[in-house]
Amino acid sequence: MNLQEYVAQIVTVGANEVVAVPFPYETRIRKLIASISGAGAFNLTAYNRNFVSSAVTITSITDNGSGKCRIRINVEHYLVVGDVVTVSGSSVGGYNVSHTITAVDGANGYFDTSVAFSTVPVTPGSYVLAVATYAQVAYEVIPQQAASSGAVRLTDVDYHFVNRDRSSGANRNGPWYIYLKFSVAGTYFVSLGHYPD
């Protein structure tokens, strides 16, 4: 089995910012090299899930058949049961709260939540996902690594990677990512190697 160099790119990030780097859905990570432009110390952690989304426009909020909200969007989402999204901008004030997701259908663009449905809003609003800091450790693939001489060099390692952005049962068509969190703002060269599962 040959090591495949999947990613060799330059990324610019802020301090403690998570950057999405294209990567296969499921594989075995065998190499990770990240170096900062110039010299300096930094820490790097790799995750299999995105933690924060930008605002996503909601196309409708309806009754899911059980008296709870069903939220529809026009794009495929990466939410899983138990995620919490915060809705804002809805013309129904009671929907502008945190919603815990109770069921998902990513392929059909909707998810059900724990919030009671009251009426169809004229303006549905938008939502933002934010995975709580205490839950982020559950998505670590490579625990925090400290740079030595301005680089993290992991070679001949064996970390199993499965992207967790989408709920189980979703198709495996991409794009897929590995998420790298750098502790220091800067420009980094990143190279990943993997053996396909």
N, C-alpha and C positions, 0 to 999 in steps of 0.2 A: 504494500500500500504506500503510495507516494504522498508526501506532505504537499498540500496545495497552499500556495500563497494566495490568500483571498483578498486581502486588503493591504495596500501600501499607499497611504494618502497623508495629506497635511490637513490638520484641523486647528482652528483658532477658537479658544474657549475662554470664558470668564472663570474666576475662582469658584470652585465647587459646582461648576456647571456640568451637566450631563449632555454628552454629544452622541448622536446616533450614527453608527458606522455600519454600512451594509455588510451583512453576514448571512450565512445559510440558516434555514429554519432549525435544523438539528445537526449537530456535528460534535467532534471531539477537538477541543482547542489544544494544540500542541506547542504553540509559540505565540508570545505576545511581546512585542518590543515597542516602547514608546519613549521618545526622547524630546526634550524641550529645546526650542531654539535658544541658543546662548547656553548658559550653564545655570544650574540651580536645582534646589531640592523640591520635590513634589511627591504627592501620593496619588495612586491610581487604583480605582476599584471598577470592576466590570460587572454589569447586570444584564439580565435577560428580559427586562421589562422597562418600558418608559414610565416615568413617575408623574409627569405633569403634561397636560395637553394645553394647547392654546384653545381659545373659545371656539366651540363647535355650534353652528347654527342648528336649532331645533326646527323641524318642519311641522310637527304636530305633537300635541299631547292629548291622548284619548284614554278611555277606560279600557283596562286590560281584560275585562270580563269578570274581574273579582273585586271591583271597586277601588283599584289602585291605578297609578299613572303608568301609561305606556308611552314612552318617548321615542319618536321617529326622527331620523336624520337622513340626509341624502348621500352620506359617505359611509363606507364600511368602518365600523368602530372596533376598538381593541379592548373593550371592557370585559370584565369577568364578574361573576356573582360575588358580592361582598364589596366591590368597589363603591366609593362614594363620589358622587358628582354634585357640584353646586350649580343650581339653575339661577339665572338672573335675567331680567328684562321681560319676564312673562307678564301679560296683562292680568293674569290671575295671581294676586299677591301671595296666596298660599303655596304656590309652586316655587317661589323664589327662596328656596331653602336647600339644605343638603338632602340628597336622595340616595338611599342605599339600594344598590342594584340587586334584584331578587331573581331575575331571569334575563337571558340574553339571546338574541338572534342576530349575529353580526352580518350574516349573508343577506338578510332581509332588512337590515338597517334599523332595528328597534331594540329597546330593552325595557323591562318592567322594573318599577321601583316600589319602595315601601310607603311612599307618600299617597294619601287618600286622594282619589280623583273627585273633583267637584263639578267642573264644567270645561268645555273646550275653550281654550283661550283664543282671543282674536290675534294676539301676538304671542307666539309660543316662547320666544326668548332664545337663550343659548346656555350651554353648560361648559364647565371646566372640570377636568379630573385632576385630583391631587392625591397620590398615594401617601398616606401618613408616614412620617419619618420612621416611626417605630416598626412599620411593616416593610420598609425597604430592604432590610437585611435578609428577608425571606427570598429575595430575588437576586442576591449576590451569586455570581458564577465564579469570579476570582476575587477573593477577599483583598482588602486594601494592601497594596504593595508600595514600599517606599523606594524612591529613586536613589540610585547610587551613581555618582558622577554624571548627573543630569539625565539618567535614563533608567527605565524599568526594563529588565531583560529576563524574560521567562522563556527558557528553551527546554525542550524535552519534558514538558509538563503534560498532564492528561486531565483536562477539565471537561466534563460532559456538558454540552450546551443545548438547551431547547428554548426557543423563543417563547415567552409567556405573554406577549401582547394580546393575543386572541384567545377566546374561550376554547375549551376542548371541543373537538368536533368541527371546528372551523377548517376550511380548506387550507392547504399548505402553500398556496400561491403567494408569492411575495408582494411587495418587497418586505424583507426581514432585516432586523438590525440587532447588533450587540450595542449596549449603552456603556460608554466609558465616562467615568467621573474623575476629573482632574482637580486637585486641591488648590492649584496655583494658576492664575490667568497666564495665558501664553499661547504660542504657536507650537504645535507638536507634530512630529512625524510618527505615524502609527503603522505597524505591520503586524498582521495576524497570519498564523499558519494553522491548518486544520487537516484532520483525516476525516473524510465523510463517513457517517455511520452507515 
